[in-house]
Amino acid sequence: MGTPEDPSDDTPPTYRTDPVPVEPEVPALVPYGPAPTGLADFSVAPGAVARVGRLPRTLFLIPVVAVLVVVVGVVAAVLGVGSGDDEVDAGAAGPADAQVLTAEGYDELVAAVEEETGGTTVFDAVLYPAYAVVSVPVDATTKRQESWYWDGTDLRSNNSKSTASFDRFDLASVDGAVVVDLVDRVRDLVEDPTSWYAIVRTSDPDGATMWAYASNEYDETAYLGAAADGTITYDSTQH
């Protein structure tokens, strides 16, 4: 991490984080997927309470009650989402009907994407034990994408849009059993793993079309890259 700017400067100090080089074309670690609701984008404008306080006294009570109700609801929802993410990140299986990181779970994800979007073309998919996040093209030619959340039973938009870094590929062309096997193999590389997940995307120059990650409570991490047939193309423990 970079160091603070010169403290003698009158401007507030800022911090800079230097990018960590990786090799080769290794996807960045993803500690968790986008929140399944739009709460991440919710914000209350600074000073909103102060502006309410300047309203005529006869109108003061109703806005304050409304604000309190909204704030309490948002805090409760955020806490609920946070606890759910912690459970998934820890490698928990989640509900009995949310076995996403299995061969059957992968097939169900592919079927859900096809039913909801009319096809199985995506930019990438990140699979956790109890949910998945899929980047779906918004049109037929550009790299514009929209994030979709799959909980094992329901596929819904995260209302999050961006531009893809990789090319499109057919999610149905990947064998879910091979993905699961790769995750099992990477878990064997870490002592007492507590978190694991997989990324599926278009092939890189070395032929890897899937990546699997595992880590433990000491932040000891291993990851593997593999071709569509499961052949290992990159092993972090060998570099």
SVG drawing of the C-alpha trace seen along z (x, -y; Angstrom):
<svg xmlns="http://www.w3.org/2000/svg" viewBox="-49 -27 56 61">
<polyline fill="none" stroke="black" stroke-width="0.4" points="0.0,0.0 1.3,-3.5 2.2,-6.1 0.3,-9.2 1.1,-12.4 3.4,-15.0 1.8,-16.0 3.0,-19.6 0.6,-20.1 -2.6,-21.9 -4.8,-19.5 -6.2,-16.4 -3.9,-13.3 -4.8,-10.8 -3.8,-7.2 -2.8,-5.2 -3.0,-1.4 -0.4,0.0 -1.7,2.8 -0.3,6.2 1.0,8.0 -0.3,11.4 0.8,14.1 -0.4,14.9 -3.9,13.4 -5.1,14.7 -8.5,13.3 -8.6,11.1 -9.7,12.8 -13.4,12.3 -14.2,12.5 -17.9,12.3 -20.4,11.6 -22.6,8.5 -25.4,8.1 -28.6,9.9 -30.6,6.7 -30.2,3.0 -29.2,2.0 -25.6,1.6 -26.7,-1.4 -28.9,-3.0 -27.6,-6.2 -29.0,-9.0 -27.9,-12.4 -25.7,-14.2 -27.6,-16.7 -31.0,-15.1 -31.9,-15.1 -30.8,-18.7 -33.0,-19.8 -35.9,-18.1 -35.2,-20.0 -35.6,-23.3 -39.2,-22.5 -42.1,-24.3 -42.8,-22.8 -46.3,-21.7 -44.6,-19.5 -41.7,-18.2 -43.1,-15.1 -44.2,-13.2 -40.9,-13.5 -38.9,-12.5 -41.0,-9.4 -40.7,-8.5 -37.0,-8.9 -36.7,-6.7 -38.8,-4.0 -36.7,-4.0 -33.4,-4.0 -34.4,-1.2 -35.6,0.9 -32.4,0.3 -30.1,1.1 -32.0,4.4 -31.8,5.4 -28.1,4.5 -27.4,6.6 -29.3,9.5 -27.5,9.3 -24.1,9.0 -24.7,12.1 -25.8,14.1 -22.6,13.1 -20.5,14.1 -22.1,17.5 -21.5,18.0 -18.0,16.7 -17.1,19.2 -17.9,22.0 -21.2,22.8 -23.6,25.0 -26.5,22.7 -30.1,23.9 -30.7,27.5 -32.1,26.4 -29.2,24.1 -26.4,26.5 -25.1,24.3 -21.5,25.5 -22.4,29.0 -22.7,30.6 -26.5,30.5 -26.4,27.0 -24.4,25.8 -26.9,27.4 -29.7,25.7 -27.9,22.3 -27.5,22.8 -31.1,23.7 -32.2,20.6 -30.0,18.3 -31.5,19.7 -35.0,19.4 -34.6,15.8 -32.4,14.4 -33.3,16.6 -29.8,18.0 -26.7,19.2 -24.2,16.7 -22.4,14.9 -19.2,13.0 -18.4,14.9 -20.0,16.7 -18.7,16.8 -20.0,19.8 -20.1,20.1 -21.5,23.0 -24.9,21.4 -25.2,18.8 -23.7,17.6 -23.3,14.3 -23.5,14.2 -22.5,11.4 -25.0,11.4 -24.7,9.4 -27.2,6.6 -27.1,6.7 -25.7,8.8 -22.5,7.0 -21.0,4.8 -19.3,5.7 -22.0,4.1 -23.1,6.5 -25.6,6.8 -25.0,8.8 -27.6,11.4 -27.8,13.2 -28.8,17.0 -29.7,18.4 -30.4,21.9 -34.1,21.3 -34.4,17.7 -32.4,15.8 -32.8,12.0 -31.0,8.9 -28.7,7.1 -29.4,3.8 -25.6,3.5 -24.2,2.8 -20.7,2.5 -18.4,3.3 -16.9,6.8 -13.1,7.4 -13.4,10.7 -15.2,12.1 -18.6,13.9 -18.8,17.7 -21.5,20.3 -22.1,21.2 -23.6,24.5 -20.3,25.5 -18.7,26.0 -19.1,29.3 -20.2,28.5 -18.7,31.7 -15.3,30.6 -15.7,27.2 -16.7,29.0 -13.7,31.4 -11.4,28.4 -12.8,26.9 -12.2,30.1 -8.6,30.2 -7.9,26.7 -9.4,27.2 -6.9,30.1 -4.1,27.5 -5.1,25.4 -5.0,26.7 -8.5,26.5 -10.1,24.3 -13.0,22.1 -13.8,20.4 -13.9,21.6 -15.4,20.6 -15.0,20.9 -14.9,18.6 -15.9,19.7 -15.2,17.5 -13.8,17.6 -10.4,19.3 -7.3,17.3 -4.1,17.7 -3.0,20.6 -6.3,22.4 -7.8,21.9 -11.6,21.5 -12.2,22.0 -10.4,21.0 -10.9,22.3 -9.9,20.7 -9.7,21.8 -8.4,20.0 -8.4,20.5 -8.7,18.4 -5.1,17.4 -5.6,16.0 -3.5,18.8 -4.8,19.1 -4.4,21.4 -5.9,21.2 -5.9,23.4 -6.6,22.6 -7.8,25.4 -8.9,26.1 -12.4,27.2 -11.4,30.9 -9.9,30.2 -6.3,30.1 -4.4,27.8 -2.9,24.8 -1.8,22.9 -1.1,23.8 -0.4,21.0 1.5,23.4 4.1,24.0 4.9,20.3"/>
</svg>
